[in-house]
Amino acid sequence: MFRHVVMFTWIAGTTEEQKTELVTELSKLPGAIPEIRSYEIGADAGINPGNHEFVVVADFDSADDYIAYRDHPVHRDVIERAIRPIMASRAAVQYELQALGER
Amino acid sequence: MFRHVVMFTWIAGTTEEQKTELVTELSKLPGAIPEIRSYEIGADAGINPGNHEFVVVADFDSADDYIAYRDHPVHRDVIERAIRPIMASRAAVQYELQALGER
């Protein structure tokens, strides 16, 4: 399994409506992009200071399938309309899953 | 399920030995900290420029269990010995898991 993890911080003045709209838009991606195996999002719980504000964890069968997602026009459209206007910073890693422990 | 995701970049001059040592040290955590439900690590695959270099995705039953992990002396020891000496930057999010799609 190949995993894509990306985190964001939002610019000052980002509204709750914009954050809700982003969740709505991202929710459409698993239905639109068949390469997605698992798609999980989350807003930071506010436990630790200095955290990023939002995360996406997406799993694919292969790096090629991740690239198909990355470059998919429906995904690019969500980035342009719902992410780029509110993005302050971004941090990402893609990697082959390596589980150290599972209970 | 409550998830902790953290990414790192390493300082210039970080050696392969230091990166291997970090993986070795992190591999001990699921056995040492019973609150860990799932523990996955990965080094960036090098597909996209500007990425972070390493990620940990850890799942817990609750935010309290995450905090037990965060503050566990075995974890703090790994941070001090194997992460802090090579860390350039860090990005983290903790959140309640919200799956949008699963195939």
N, CA and C atoms of all chains as a GROMACS GRO file, in nm:
protein
  618
    1MET      N    1   0.086  -0.120   0.000
    1MET     CA    2   0.000   0.000   0.000
    1MET      C    3   0.089   0.125   0.000
    2PHE      N    4   0.048   0.222  -0.076
    2PHE     CA    5   0.124   0.347  -0.088
    2PHE      C    6   0.040   0.460  -0.027
    3ARG      N    7   0.100   0.534   0.064
    3ARG     CA    8   0.025   0.636   0.139
    3ARG      C    9   0.073   0.778   0.107
    4HIS      N   10  -0.024   0.865   0.094
    4HIS     CA   11   0.000   1.009   0.079
    4HIS      C   12  -0.056   1.079   0.203
    5VAL      N   13   0.029   1.156   0.270
    5VAL     CA   14  -0.015   1.232   0.386
    5VAL      C   15   0.018   1.379   0.360
    6VAL      N   16  -0.080   1.464   0.379
    6VAL     CA   17  -0.055   1.608   0.358
    6VAL      C   18  -0.125   1.688   0.468
    7MET      N   19  -0.055   1.789   0.518
    7MET     CA   20  -0.106   1.876   0.624
    7MET      C   21  -0.106   2.020   0.574
    8PHE      N   22  -0.199   2.096   0.629
    8PHE     CA   23  -0.208   2.237   0.591
    8PHE      C   24  -0.222   2.326   0.714
    9THR      N   25  -0.174   2.450   0.700
    9THR     CA   26  -0.222   2.559   0.785
    9THR      C   27  -0.296   2.656   0.695
   10TRP      N   28  -0.391   2.727   0.754
   10TRP     CA   29  -0.475   2.820   0.677
   10TRP      C   30  -0.436   2.965   0.705
   11ILE      N   31  -0.462   3.050   0.608
   11ILE     CA   32  -0.429   3.192   0.626
   11ILE      C   33  -0.524   3.255   0.728
   12ALA      N   34  -0.477   3.364   0.789
   12ALA     CA   35  -0.561   3.440   0.881
   12ALA      C   36  -0.686   3.485   0.806
   13GLY      N   37  -0.800   3.476   0.872
   13GLY     CA   38  -0.925   3.518   0.809
   13GLY      C   39  -1.000   3.406   0.740
   14THR      N   40  -0.941   3.285   0.737
   14THR     CA   41  -1.014   3.170   0.679
   14THR      C   42  -1.140   3.146   0.762
   15THR      N   43  -1.253   3.134   0.693
   15THR     CA   44  -1.381   3.124   0.763
   15THR      C   45  -1.421   2.978   0.785
   16GLU      N   46  -1.513   2.959   0.878
   16GLU     CA   47  -1.567   2.824   0.900
   16GLU      C   48  -1.637   2.774   0.774
   17GLU      N   49  -1.697   2.865   0.700
   17GLU     CA   50  -1.764   2.827   0.574
   17GLU      C   51  -1.661   2.771   0.475
   18GLN      N   52  -1.548   2.834   0.467
   18GLN     CA   53  -1.444   2.785   0.375
   18GLN      C   54  -1.393   2.648   0.419
   19LYS      N   55  -1.379   2.628   0.550
   19LYS     CA   56  -1.333   2.497   0.599
   19LYS      C   57  -1.438   2.389   0.573
   20THR      N   58  -1.563   2.424   0.592
   20THR     CA   59  -1.672   2.328   0.566
   20THR      C   60  -1.679   2.294   0.417
   21GLU      N   61  -1.663   2.398   0.334
   21GLU     CA   62  -1.665   2.379   0.189
   21GLU      C   63  -1.553   2.284   0.147
   22LEU      N   64  -1.436   2.299   0.208
   22LEU     CA   65  -1.325   2.210   0.175
   22LEU      C   66  -1.360   2.065   0.208
   23VAL      N   67  -1.417   2.041   0.324
   23VAL     CA   68  -1.456   1.905   0.361
   23VAL      C   69  -1.558   1.850   0.261
   24THR      N   70  -1.653   1.933   0.223
   24THR     CA   71  -1.754   1.891   0.125
   24THR      C   72  -1.687   1.852  -0.007
   25GLU      N   73  -1.595   1.934  -0.052
   25GLU     CA   74  -1.528   1.908  -0.180
   25GLU      C   75  -1.442   1.782  -0.172
   26LEU      N   76  -1.366   1.768  -0.063
   26LEU     CA   77  -1.280   1.650  -0.050
   26LEU      C   78  -1.364   1.523  -0.041
   27SER      N   79  -1.483   1.535   0.016
   27SER     CA   80  -1.569   1.418   0.032
   27SER      C   81  -1.611   1.358  -0.102
   28LYS      N   82  -1.604   1.438  -0.207
   28LYS     CA   83  -1.642   1.391  -0.340
   28LYS      C   84  -1.531   1.310  -0.407
   29LEU      N   85  -1.408   1.324  -0.358
   29LEU     CA   86  -1.295   1.265  -0.431
   29LEU      C   87  -1.297   1.112  -0.434
   30PRO      N   88  -1.326   1.044  -0.322
   30PRO     CA   89  -1.326   0.897  -0.331
   30PRO      C   90  -1.426   0.843  -0.434
   31GLY      N   91  -1.536   0.915  -0.457
   31GLY     CA   92  -1.632   0.872  -0.557
   31GLY      C   93  -1.590   0.906  -0.699
   32ALA      N   94  -1.500   1.004  -0.711
   32ALA     CA   95  -1.462   1.053  -0.844
   32ALA      C   96  -1.333   0.992  -0.896
   33ILE      N   97  -1.249   0.942  -0.804
   33ILE     CA   98  -1.115   0.895  -0.842
   33ILE      C   99  -1.101   0.750  -0.798
   34PRO      N  100  -1.116   0.656  -0.891
   34PRO     CA  101  -1.123   0.514  -0.853
   34PRO      C  102  -0.994   0.460  -0.795
   35GLU      N  103  -0.882   0.529  -0.817
   35GLU     CA  104  -0.755   0.481  -0.761
   35GLU      C  105  -0.749   0.494  -0.609
   36ILE      N  106  -0.835   0.575  -0.549
   36ILE     CA  107  -0.833   0.594  -0.404
   36ILE      C  108  -0.882   0.466  -0.335
   37ARG      N  109  -0.800   0.413  -0.244
   37ARG     CA  110  -0.839   0.294  -0.166
   37ARG      C  111  -0.897   0.334  -0.032
   38SER      N  112  -0.840   0.436   0.029
   38SER     CA  113  -0.887   0.484   0.159
   38SER      C  114  -0.860   0.634   0.164
   39TYR      N  115  -0.952   0.709   0.222
   39TYR     CA  116  -0.937   0.856   0.224
   39TYR      C  117  -0.987   0.908   0.357
   40GLU      N  118  -0.897   0.964   0.434
   40GLU     CA  119  -0.932   1.009   0.568
   40GLU      C  120  -0.886   1.152   0.589
   41ILE      N  121  -0.972   1.233   0.647
   41ILE     CA  122  -0.936   1.373   0.672
   41ILE      C  123  -0.959   1.404   0.818
   42GLY      N  124  -0.897   1.513   0.864
   42GLY     CA  125  -0.921   1.553   1.001
   42GLY      C  126  -0.873   1.693   1.028
   43ALA      N  127  -0.946   1.761   1.115
   43ALA     CA  128  -0.904   1.893   1.164
   43ALA      C  129  -0.836   1.874   1.299
   44ASP      N  130  -0.730   1.948   1.320
   44ASP     CA  131  -0.652   1.931   1.443
   44ASP      C  132  -0.738   1.949   1.568
   45ALA      N  133  -0.715   1.862   1.666
   45ALA     CA  134  -0.798   1.859   1.787
   45ALA      C  135  -0.764   1.969   1.886
   46GLY      N  136  -0.653   2.041   1.863
   46GLY     CA  137  -0.622   2.153   1.950
   46GLY      C  138  -0.553   2.115   2.081
   47ILE      N  139  -0.496   1.996   2.085
   47ILE     CA  140  -0.429   1.952   2.208
   47ILE      C  141  -0.292   2.017   2.222
   48ASN      N  142  -0.219   2.027   2.111
   48ASN     CA  143  -0.082   2.079   2.117
   48ASN      C  144  -0.070   2.211   2.041
   49PRO      N  145   0.004   2.308   2.096
   49PRO     CA  146   0.027   2.432   2.023
   49PRO      C  147   0.121   2.408   1.905
   50GLY      N  148   0.111   2.495   1.805
   50GLY     CA  149   0.205   2.489   1.693
   50GLY      C  150   0.174   2.384   1.590
   51ASN      N  151   0.062   2.315   1.605
   51ASN     CA  152   0.027   2.212   1.508
   51ASN      C  153  -0.019   2.271   1.375
   52HIS      N  154  -0.014   2.188   1.271
   52HIS     CA  155  -0.086   2.219   1.149
   52HIS      C  156  -0.237   2.205   1.177
   53GLU      N  157  -0.321   2.252   1.084
   53GLU     CA  158  -0.464   2.263   1.115
   53GLU      C  159  -0.550   2.154   1.052
   54PHE      N  160  -0.500   2.089   0.949
   54PHE     CA  161  -0.584   1.994   0.873
   54PHE      C  162  -0.494   1.892   0.809
   55VAL      N  163  -0.544   1.768   0.798
   55VAL     CA  164  -0.463   1.660   0.741
   55VAL      C  165  -0.550   1.573   0.651
   56VAL      N  166  -0.487   1.521   0.546
   56VAL     CA  167  -0.548   1.419   0.460
   56VAL      C  168  -0.453   1.299   0.458
   57VAL      N  169  -0.508   1.180   0.482
   57VAL     CA  170  -0.432   1.055   0.469
   57VAL      C  171  -0.504   0.971   0.363
   58ALA      N  172  -0.435   0.948   0.252
   58ALA     CA  173  -0.496   0.876   0.140
   58ALA      C  174  -0.409   0.758   0.103
   59ASP      N  175  -0.474   0.641   0.084
   59ASP     CA  176  -0.400   0.517   0.051
   59ASP      C  177  -0.434   0.472  -0.091
   60PHE      N  178  -0.331   0.418  -0.155
   60PHE     CA  179  -0.340   0.373  -0.294
   60PHE      C  180  -0.269   0.238  -0.306
   61ASP      N  181  -0.299   0.166  -0.413
   61ASP     CA  182  -0.232   0.038  -0.435
   61ASP      C  183  -0.085   0.056  -0.472
   62SER      N  184  -0.052   0.171  -0.530
   62SER     CA  185   0.084   0.190  -0.582
   62SER      C  186   0.114   0.338  -0.593
   63ALA      N  187   0.243   0.369  -0.612
   63ALA     CA  188   0.284   0.508  -0.636
   63ALA      C  189   0.218   0.561  -0.764
   64ASP      N  190   0.206   0.476  -0.865
   64ASP     CA  191   0.141   0.520  -0.989
   64ASP      C  192  -0.004   0.562  -0.964
   65ASP      N  193  -0.073   0.488  -0.879
   65ASP     CA  194  -0.212   0.524  -0.849
   65ASP      C  195  -0.217   0.655  -0.771
   66TYR      N  196  -0.120   0.677  -0.682
   66TYR     CA  197  -0.113   0.807  -0.614
   66TYR      C  198  -0.096   0.919  -0.716
   67ILE      N  199  -0.008   0.899  -0.813
   67ILE     CA  200   0.017   1.003  -0.913
   67ILE      C  201  -0.109   1.029  -0.998
   68ALA      N  202  -0.184   0.922  -1.026
   68ALA     CA  203  -0.310   0.940  -1.098
   68ALA      C  204  -0.405   1.029  -1.018
   69TYR      N  205  -0.409   1.008  -0.885
   69TYR     CA  206  -0.489   1.095  -0.796
   69TYR      C  207  -0.434   1.237  -0.796
   70ARG      N  208  -0.304   1.249  -0.776
   70ARG     CA  209  -0.241   1.381  -0.767
   70ARG      C  210  -0.276   1.466  -0.889
   71ASP      N  211  -0.274   1.404  -1.006
   71ASP     CA  212  -0.291   1.478  -1.130
   71ASP      C  213  -0.434   1.475  -1.183
   72HIS      N  214  -0.525   1.410  -1.112
   72HIS     CA  215  -0.663   1.396  -1.161
   72HIS      C  216  -0.730   1.534  -1.167
   73PRO      N  217  -0.800   1.565  -1.276
   73PRO     CA  218  -0.858   1.699  -1.290
   73PRO      C  219  -0.959   1.734  -1.180
   74VAL      N  220  -1.032   1.636  -1.128
   74VAL     CA  221  -1.126   1.666  -1.020
   74VAL      C  222  -1.051   1.708  -0.894
   75HIS      N  223  -0.938   1.642  -0.868
   75HIS     CA  224  -0.854   1.678  -0.753
   75HIS      C  225  -0.790   1.815  -0.773
   76ARG      N  226  -0.736   1.838  -0.893
   76ARG     CA  227  -0.674   1.969  -0.920
   76ARG      C  228  -0.775   2.081  -0.904
   77ASP      N  229  -0.898   2.054  -0.943
   77ASP     CA  230  -1.004   2.154  -0.933
   77ASP      C  231  -1.034   2.188  -0.786
   78VAL      N  232  -1.037   2.086  -0.701
   78VAL     CA  233  -1.059   2.110  -0.557
   78VAL      C  234  -0.944   2.191  -0.499
   79ILE      N  235  -0.822   2.157  -0.540
   79ILE     CA  236  -0.705   2.232  -0.492
   79ILE      C  237  -0.718   2.380  -0.530
   80GLU      N  238  -0.751   2.405  -0.656
   80GLU     CA  239  -0.757   2.544  -0.704
   80GLU      C  240  -0.868   2.623  -0.636
   81ARG      N  241  -0.985   2.558  -0.619
   81ARG     CA  242  -1.102   2.632  -0.570
   81ARG      C  243  -1.111   2.636  -0.418
   82ALA      N  244  -1.072   2.526  -0.352
   82ALA     CA  245  -1.103   2.515  -0.208
   82ALA      C  246  -0.979   2.517  -0.119
   83ILE      N  247  -0.861   2.486  -0.174
   83ILE     CA  248  -0.740   2.482  -0.090
   83ILE      C  249  -0.654   2.606  -0.112
   84ARG      N  250  -0.617   2.629  -0.237
   84ARG     CA  251  -0.520   2.736  -0.264
   84ARG      C  252  -0.562   2.872  -0.207
   85PRO      N  253  -0.691   2.908  -0.215
   85PRO     CA  254  -0.731   3.040  -0.163
   85PRO      C  255  -0.712   3.057  -0.013
   86ILE      N  256  -0.704   2.948   0.063
   86ILE     CA  257  -0.694   2.961   0.209
   86ILE      C  258  -0.564   2.903   0.264
   87MET      N  259  -0.477   2.850   0.179
   87MET     CA  260  -0.357   2.781   0.226
   87MET      C  261  -0.246   2.877   0.268
   88ALA      N  262  -0.196   2.858   0.391
   88ALA     CA  263  -0.078   2.932   0.436
   88ALA      C  264   0.048   2.848   0.422
   89SER      N  265   0.041   2.721   0.461
   89SER     CA  266   0.156   2.633   0.445
   89SER      C  267   0.109   2.490   0.427
   90ARG      N  268   0.197   2.407   0.376
   90ARG     CA  269   0.167   2.270   0.338
   90ARG      C  270   0.287   2.183   0.370
   91ALA      N  271   0.263   2.063   0.422
   91ALA     CA  272   0.370   1.965   0.447
   91ALA      C  273   0.319   1.830   0.400
   92ALA      N  274   0.400   1.757   0.325
   92ALA     CA  275   0.353   1.631   0.268
   92ALA      C  276   0.462   1.526   0.268
   93VAL      N  277   0.419   1.399   0.275
   93VAL     CA  278   0.507   1.284   0.259
   93VAL      C  279   0.427   1.178   0.183
   94GLN      N  280   0.493   1.112   0.090
   94GLN     CA  281   0.436   0.991   0.027
   94GLN      C  282   0.533   0.877   0.054
   95TYR      N  283   0.478   0.758   0.084
   95TYR     CA  284   0.568   0.649   0.124
   95TYR      C  285   0.498   0.514   0.116
   96GLU      N  286   0.578   0.412   0.103
   96GLU     CA  287   0.529   0.275   0.114
   96GLU      C  288   0.498   0.246   0.260
   97LEU      N  289   0.379   0.199   0.288
   97LEU     CA  290   0.338   0.172   0.425
   97LEU      C  291   0.426   0.065   0.489
   98GLN      N  292   0.466   0.092   0.611
   98GLN     CA  293   0.550   0.000   0.688
   98GLN      C  294   0.497   0.001   0.830
   99ALA      N  295   0.416  -0.099   0.862
   99ALA     CA  296   0.353  -0.102   0.994
   99ALA      C  297   0.449  -0.161   1.096
  100LEU      N  298   0.467  -0.090   1.207
  100LEU     CA  299   0.554  -0.139   1.314
  100LEU      C  300   0.476  -0.213   1.420
  101GLY      N  301   0.348  -0.184   1.430
  101GLY     CA  302   0.270  -0.250   1.533
  101GLY      C  303   0.123  -0.233   1.507
  102GLU      N  304   0.048  -0.334   1.538
  102GLU     CA  305  -0.097  -0.330   1.516
  102GLU      C  306  -0.158  -0.416   1.625
  103ARG      N  307  -0.258  -0.363   1.694
  103ARG     CA  308  -0.325  -0.441   1.800
  103ARG      C  309  -0.472  -0.452   1.766
  104MET      N  310  -1.154   0.628   1.692
  104MET     CA  311  -1.008   0.618   1.688
  104MET      C  312  -0.947   0.758   1.679
  105PHE      N  313  -0.840   0.778   1.752
  105PHE     CA  314  -0.774   0.909   1.756
  105PHE      C  315  -0.636   0.895   1.693
  106ARG      N  316  -0.606   0.980   1.598
  106ARG     CA  317  -0.482   0.965   1.520
  106ARG      C  318  -0.385   1.081   1.543
  107HIS      N  319  -0.260   1.045   1.553
  107HIS     CA  320  -0.150   1.141   1.562
  107HIS      C  321  -0.064   1.124   1.436
  108VAL      N  322  -0.045   1.232   1.364
  108VAL     CA  323   0.040   1.230   1.245
  108VAL      C  324   0.148   1.336   1.263
  109VAL      N  325   0.272   1.296   1.244
  109VAL     CA  326   0.382   1.392   1.256
  109VAL      C  327   0.483   1.369   1.145
  110MET      N  328   0.530   1.479   1.088
  110MET     CA  329   0.629   1.476   0.979
  110MET      C  330   0.753   1.554   1.022
  111PHE      N  331   0.865   1.511   0.965
  111PHE     CA  332   0.990   1.579   0.997
  111PHE      C  333   1.071   1.608   0.870
  112THR      N  334   1.152   1.712   0.876
  112THR     CA  335   1.266   1.725   0.787
  112THR      C  336   1.391   1.717   0.875
  113TRP      N  337   1.499   1.670   0.816
  113TRP     CA  338   1.624   1.650   0.891
  113TRP      C  339   1.726   1.758   0.854
  114ILE      N  340   1.814   1.784   0.947
  114ILE     CA  341   1.918   1.885   0.922
  114ILE      C  342   2.019   1.833   0.819
  115ALA      N  343   2.085   1.927   0.752
  115ALA     CA  344   2.191   1.890   0.659
  115ALA      C  345   2.297   1.811   0.735
  116GLY      N  346   2.347   1.707   0.673
  116GLY     CA  347   2.449   1.625   0.737
  116GLY      C  348   2.395   1.507   0.814
  117THR      N  349   2.263   1.493   0.822
  117THR     CA  350   2.205   1.375   0.887
  117THR      C  351   2.248   1.250   0.809
  118THR      N  352   2.298   1.153   0.880
  118THR     CA  353   2.354   1.034   0.815
  118THR      C  354   2.250   0.923   0.801
  119GLU      N  355   2.279   0.829   0.712
  119GLU     CA  356   2.192   0.712   0.698
  119GLU      C  357   2.188   0.633   0.828
  120GLU      N  358   2.301   0.631   0.900
  120GLU     CA  359   2.306   0.561   1.028
  120GLU      C  360   2.207   0.625   1.126
  121GLN      N  361   2.202   0.756   1.130
  121GLN     CA  362   2.108   0.823   1.220
  121GLN      C  363   1.963   0.793   1.183
  122LYS      N  364   1.937   0.786   1.051
  122LYS     CA  365   1.799   0.757   1.007
  122LYS      C  366   1.762   0.612   1.041
  123THR      N  367   1.858   0.522   1.024
  123THR     CA  368   1.834   0.381   1.058
  123THR      C  369   1.813   0.364   1.208
  124GLU      N  370   1.895   0.435   1.286
  124GLU     CA  371   1.882   0.431   1.431
  124GLU      C  372   1.745   0.480   1.474
  125LEU      N  373   1.695   0.583   1.410
  125LEU     CA  374   1.562   0.634   1.444
  125LEU      C  375   1.456   0.528   1.420
  126VAL      N  376   1.463   0.460   1.305
  126VAL     CA  377   1.365   0.355   1.276
  126VAL      C  378   1.374   0.244   1.381
  127THR      N  379   1.497   0.207   1.418
  127THR     CA  380   1.517   0.104   1.521
  127THR      C  381   1.452   0.147   1.653
  128GLU      N  382   1.475   0.271   1.690
  128GLU     CA  383   1.421   0.321   1.818
  128GLU      C  384   1.268   0.329   1.814
  129LEU      N  385   1.214   0.379   1.704
  129LEU     CA  386   1.068   0.390   1.694
  129LEU      C  387   1.003   0.252   1.695
  130SER      N  388   1.074   0.154   1.638
  130SER     CA  389   1.018   0.019   1.631
  130SER      C  390   0.993  -0.040   1.768
  131LYS      N  391   1.062   0.013   1.869
  131LYS     CA  392   1.044  -0.038   2.005
  131LYS      C  393   0.918   0.018   2.073
  132LEU      N  394   0.866   0.126   2.021
  132LEU     CA  395   0.759   0.195   2.093
  132LEU      C  396   0.629   0.114   2.103
  133PRO      N  397   0.583   0.048   1.995
  133PRO     CA  398   0.458  -0.029   2.011
  133PRO      C  399   0.468  -0.136   2.119
  134GLY      N  400   0.586  -0.191   2.141
  134GLY     CA  401   0.603  -0.291   2.246
  134GLY      C  402   0.613  -0.231   2.384
  135ALA      N  403   0.650  -0.103   2.390
  135ALA     CA  404   0.675  -0.039   2.520
  135ALA      C  405   0.557   0.043   2.570
  136ILE      N  406   0.469   0.083   2.479
  136ILE     CA  407   0.360   0.175   2.517
  136ILE      C  408   0.227   0.109   2.478
  137PRO      N  409   0.158   0.051   2.576
  137PRO     CA  410   0.040  -0.030   2.544
  137PRO      C  411  -0.076   0.049   2.486
  138GLU      N  412  -0.075   0.181   2.503
  138GLU     CA  413  -0.184   0.262   2.446
  138GLU      C  414  -0.181   0.266   2.293
  139ILE      N  415  -0.067   0.232   2.231
  139ILE     CA  416  -0.057   0.237   2.085
  139ILE      C  417  -0.142   0.126   2.023
  140ARG      N  418  -0.232   0.162   1.934
  140ARG     CA  419  -0.315   0.065   1.863
  140ARG      C  420  -0.254   0.029   1.728
  141SER      N  421  -0.198   0.127   1.661
  141SER     CA  422  -0.136   0.107   1.531
  141SER      C  423  -0.024   0.209   1.518
  142TYR      N  424   0.088   0.165   1.457
  142TYR     CA  425   0.205   0.254   1.449
  142TYR      C  426   0.272   0.233   1.315
  143GLU      N  427   0.269   0.335   1.232
  143GLU     CA  428   0.322   0.322   1.098
  143GLU      C  429   0.420   0.436   1.070
  144ILE      N  430   0.532   0.402   1.009
  144ILE     CA  431   0.632   0.503   0.977
  144ILE      C  432   0.668   0.493   0.830
  145GLY      N  433   0.727   0.600   0.777
  145GLY     CA  434   0.770   0.594   0.639
  145GLY      C  435   0.864   0.708   0.604
  146ALA      N  436   0.957   0.677   0.516
  146ALA     CA  437   1.046   0.779   0.460
  146ALA      C  438   0.990   0.819   0.324
  147ASP      N  439   0.997   0.948   0.297
  147ASP     CA  440   0.939   1.000   0.173
  147ASP      C  441   0.997   0.930   0.050
  148ALA      N  442   0.907   0.898  -0.045
  148ALA     CA  443   0.945   0.821  -0.163
  148ALA      C  444   1.019   0.903  -0.268
  149GLY      N  445   1.023   1.035  -0.252
  149GLY     CA  446   1.100   1.117  -0.345
  149GLY      C  447   1.028   1.149  -0.475
  150ILE      N  448   0.896   1.136  -0.476
  150ILE     CA  449   0.820   1.164  -0.599
  150ILE      C  450   0.803   1.314  -0.620
  151ASN      N  451   0.778   1.387  -0.512
  151ASN     CA  452   0.750   1.530  -0.523
  151ASN      C  453   0.857   1.613  -0.453
  152PRO      N  454   0.900   1.722  -0.514
  152PRO     CA  455   0.996   1.811  -0.448
  152PRO      C  456   0.929   1.885  -0.333
  153GLY      N  457   1.010   1.926  -0.237
  153GLY     CA  458   0.960   2.009  -0.128
  153GLY      C  459   0.889   1.932  -0.017
  154ASN      N  460   0.889   1.801  -0.027
  154ASN     CA  461   0.823   1.722   0.076
  154ASN      C  462   0.901   1.721   0.208
  155HIS      N  463   0.829   1.685   0.315
  155HIS     CA  464   0.896   1.646   0.437
  155HIS      C  465   0.963   1.509   0.413
  156GLU      N  466   1.048   1.466   0.507
  156GLU     CA  467   1.131   1.348   0.481
  156GLU      C  468   1.086   1.220   0.551
  157PHE      N  469   1.006   1.235   0.655
  157PHE     CA  470   0.973   1.118   0.736
  157PHE      C  471   0.839   1.144   0.804
  158VAL      N  472   0.761   1.038   0.821
  158VAL     CA  473   0.629   1.053   0.882
  158VAL      C  474   0.602   0.938   0.979
  159VAL      N  475   0.528   0.969   1.084
  159VAL     CA  476   0.475   0.869   1.176
  159VAL      C  477   0.323   0.887   1.181
  160VAL      N  478   0.250   0.777   1.164
  160VAL     CA  479   0.104   0.777   1.182
  160VAL      C  480   0.072   0.678   1.293
  161ALA      N  481   0.021   0.729   1.404
  161ALA     CA  482  -0.006   0.645   1.521
  161ALA      C  483  -0.152   0.659   1.561
  162ASP      N  484  -0.217   0.545   1.586
  162ASP     CA  485  -0.358   0.545   1.624
  162ASP      C  486  -0.376   0.500   1.768
  163PHE      N  487  -0.475   0.562   1.832
  163PHE     CA  488  -0.504   0.537   1.973
  163PHE      C  489  -0.656   0.528   1.990
  164ASP      N  490  -0.699   0.468   2.102
  164ASP     CA  491  -0.842   0.461   2.127
  164ASP      C  492  -0.903   0.597   2.159
  165SER      N  493  -0.820   0.687   2.211
  165SER     CA  494  -0.874   0.815   2.259
  165SER      C  495  -0.764   0.920   2.262
  166ALA      N  496  -0.804   1.045   2.276
  166ALA     CA  497  -0.707   1.153   2.292
  166ALA      C  498  -0.623   1.133   2.418
  167ASP      N  499  -0.686   1.081   2.524
  167ASP     CA  500  -0.612   1.055   2.648
  167ASP      C  501  -0.502   0.952   2.625
  168ASP      N  502  -0.530   0.851   2.545
  168ASP     CA  503  -0.428   0.751   2.516
  168ASP      C  504  -0.315   0.811   2.431
  169TYR      N  505  -0.350   0.900   2.340
  169TYR     CA  506  -0.244   0.971   2.265
  169TYR      C  507  -0.155   1.049   2.362
  170ILE      N  508  -0.216   1.119   2.457
  170ILE     CA  509  -0.138   1.200   2.551
  170ILE      C  510  -0.049   1.109   2.637
  171ALA      N  511  -0.099   0.991   2.672
  171ALA     CA  512  -0.016   0.896   2.747
  171ALA      C  513   0.108   0.858   2.666
  172TYR      N  514   0.088   0.838   2.536
  172TYR     CA  515   0.202   0.810   2.445
  172TYR      C  516   0.294   0.931   2.436
  173ARG      N  517   0.236   1.047   2.412
  173ARG     CA  518   0.316   1.170   2.395
  173ARG      C  519   0.410   1.190   2.514
  174ASP      N  520   0.358   1.164   2.632
  174ASP     CA  521   0.434   1.195   2.753
  174ASP      C  522   0.506   1.074   2.811
  175HIS      N  523   0.496   0.959   2.745
  175HIS     CA  524   0.558   0.836   2.798
  175HIS      C  525   0.711   0.852   2.799
  176PRO      N  526   0.776   0.814   2.911
  176PRO     CA  527   0.922   0.834   2.919
  176PRO      C  528   1.001   0.762   2.810
  177VAL      N  529   0.956   0.647   2.765
  177VAL     CA  530   1.028   0.576   2.658
  177VAL      C  531   1.020   0.657   2.528
  178HIS      N  532   0.905   0.717   2.502
  178HIS     CA  533   0.888   0.802   2.384
  178HIS      C  534   0.972   0.929   2.395
  179ARG      N  535   0.966   0.992   2.512
  179ARG     CA  536   1.045   1.116   2.531
  179ARG      C  537   1.193   1.086   2.512
  180ASP      N  538   1.236   0.970   2.556
  180ASP     CA  539   1.377   0.932   2.545
  180ASP      C  540   1.416   0.918   2.397
  181VAL      N  541   1.329   0.856   2.317
  181VAL     CA  542   1.357   0.843   2.173
  181VAL      C  543   1.364   0.981   2.108
  182ILE      N  544   1.273   1.069   2.147
  182ILE     CA  545   1.274   1.205   2.092
  182ILE      C  546   1.408   1.273   2.123
  183GLU      N  547   1.450   1.264   2.248
  183GLU     CA  548   1.572   1.335   2.289
  183GLU      C  549   1.696   1.278   2.222
  184ARG      N  550   1.703   1.143   2.211
  184ARG     CA  551   1.826   1.081   2.161
  184ARG      C  552   1.830   1.069   2.010
  185ALA      N  553   1.713   1.038   1.947
  185ALA     CA  554   1.716   1.001   1.805
  185ALA      C  555   1.650   1.102   1.712
  186ILE      N  556   1.564   1.188   1.765
  186ILE     CA  557   1.495   1.286   1.679
  186ILE      C  558   1.555   1.425   1.694
  187ARG      N  559   1.560   1.476   1.817
  187ARG     CA  560   1.601   1.615   1.836
  187ARG      C  561   1.738   1.646   1.774
  188PRO      N  562   1.836   1.556   1.783
  188PRO     CA  563   1.968   1.589   1.726
  188PRO      C  564   1.969   1.607   1.574
  189ILE      N  565   1.869   1.552   1.504
  189ILE     CA  566   1.870   1.560   1.357
  189ILE      C  567   1.752   1.638   1.300
  190MET      N  568   1.664   1.689   1.387
  190MET     CA  569   1.541   1.753   1.339
  190MET      C  570   1.564   1.895   1.290
  191ALA      N  571   1.517   1.921   1.166
  191ALA     CA  572   1.518   2.058   1.114
  191ALA      C  573   1.381   2.122   1.129
  192SER      N  574   1.274   2.048   1.096
  192SER     CA  575   1.140   2.102   1.112
  192SER      C  576   1.043   1.988   1.139
  193ARG      N  577   0.929   2.023   1.192
  193ARG     CA  578   0.828   1.927   1.237
  193ARG      C  579   0.691   1.983   1.206
  194ALA      N  580   0.600   1.897   1.160
  194ALA     CA  581   0.461   1.935   1.137
  194ALA      C  582   0.374   1.824   1.192
  195ALA      N  583   0.271   1.860   1.269
  195ALA     CA  584   0.190   1.756   1.333
  195ALA      C  585   0.043   1.794   1.335
  196VAL      N  586  -0.041   1.691   1.335
  196VAL     CA  587  -0.185   1.707   1.355
  196VAL      C  588  -0.231   1.588   1.439
  197GLN      N  589  -0.321   1.614   1.534
  197GLN     CA  590  -0.392   1.506   1.603
  197GLN      C  591  -0.541   1.528   1.581
  198TYR      N  592  -0.615   1.418   1.556
  198TYR     CA  593  -0.755   1.436   1.520
  198TYR      C  594  -0.833   1.306   1.535
  199GLU      N  595  -0.962   1.321   1.552
  199GLU     CA  596  -1.053   1.207   1.548
  199GLU      C  597  -1.064   1.160   1.404
  200LEU      N  598  -1.044   1.032   1.381
  200LEU     CA  599  -1.050   0.977   1.246
  200LEU      C  600  -1.189   0.993   1.186
  201GLN      N  601  -1.190   1.036   1.060
  201GLN     CA  602  -1.315   1.056   0.986
  201GLN      C  603  -1.291   1.004   0.846
  202ALA      N  604  -1.335   0.881   0.821
  202ALA     CA  605  -1.308   0.820   0.691
  202ALA      C  606  -1.412   0.867   0.589
  203LEU      N  607  -1.362   0.913   0.474
  203LEU     CA  608  -1.453   0.957   0.368
  203LEU      C  609  -1.478   0.846   0.267
  204GLY      N  610  -1.385   0.752   0.259
  204GLY     CA  611  -1.404   0.645   0.161
  204GLY      C  612  -1.312   0.530   0.191
  205GLU      N  613  -1.359   0.412   0.166
  205GLU     CA  614  -1.280   0.291   0.191
  205GLU      C  615  -1.325   0.189   0.089
  206ARG      N  616  -1.229   0.129   0.021
  206ARG     CA  617  -1.265   0.027  -0.079
  206ARG      C  618  -1.200  -0.105  -0.039
   0.00000   0.00000   0.00000
